[in-house]
Amino acid sequence: MGQVSQQLIDDHAAIDRVLKELQAALWSSDLETAHAKLDLFWARLAVHVRAEHLHVFPTVLSSLDRASAPSPDEAQSVVAELRQDHDFFMHQLALAVEIMRELLTLPRQFVAEGVNNVKKILLEVEERLVRHNELEETQIYRWATILLNSEEQAKLANQITTELLKHPPRFTLSTWLDE
């Protein structure tokens, strides 16, 4: 497994840990912690998506003429599906954040339905994210390892590292990296 693949797979695992912490906070009705974890989950996933859109997808697609597999049509189809998933994740999580912000302003007796809506959104995101990550890990990341020489892989790994460290200023670097 190449450096790029491992780096992105490790980030999938880190994002998943934040999701589990978010779910635990929601199921224990700790709205303040749930809100903070939801914000972090959304931001971590958005930064991961940005790294893929800016660097991974274009690099893989521009390297396709070097090998017979995958075909350009296959690769473009996979990237299109991944981009649709990314759009779904960002829209659903924006909705969940909006609901959570509203819940924090309401008296406790009025929050149960909203919490259940956030749980449903997160369940849909989680289910699709599992399939999505598997597709990335078995297709696009593997292709990056196969299509790129070691120098190109190192360059892409550095670009990904730079992107993954670009966190919103509302998070400290230690919060960003520890989660």
C-alpha positions, 0 to 999 in steps of 0.5 A: 500500500502506498503512502498516499493510500495509507495517509487517506485511509488513516484520515478515514479512521480519524474521521470515523472516530469523531463520528463515533464520539458524536454519536455517543454524545447524541445518544447520551443527550449531551447536546453541547458536546454533540454540537462540538463533535458535529462541527468537528466531524463536518469540518474534518470531512470537508477538509478531506474532501477538499484534498481529494478534489484538489489533488487526488482526483485530478492527479489520478485522472491525469495519469490514466494514459500511462496504463490500460487499467483503469480505463478513462471512462471507468475512472471518470465514473468512479470519480463522479460517484465519489463527488456525488457522495461528497455533495450528499455528505456536505449537504446533509451535515450542513442540515444537521448543524443547522438543526443542532444550532436550533436545538441549543436555543430551545428548552430541553423538553422540545429537543427530542424530535430534533435530536432524532432527526440529527440521528437519522441524518447521521445514520444515513451519512454513516451508511453511505460513508462506509460504502464510499470509503470502501470505493475510495480505498479499493479504487481511487487510492489503489490507482494512485499507487499503481499509476504514480511513480514514487516521486509523484506519490511523494509529491501527492502525499505532501499536497494531501498533508498540507490540505489536511492540516488546513483547519478552520481557525475555530479549532486548535491544531491539537483539537484538529489532530487529536480527534 
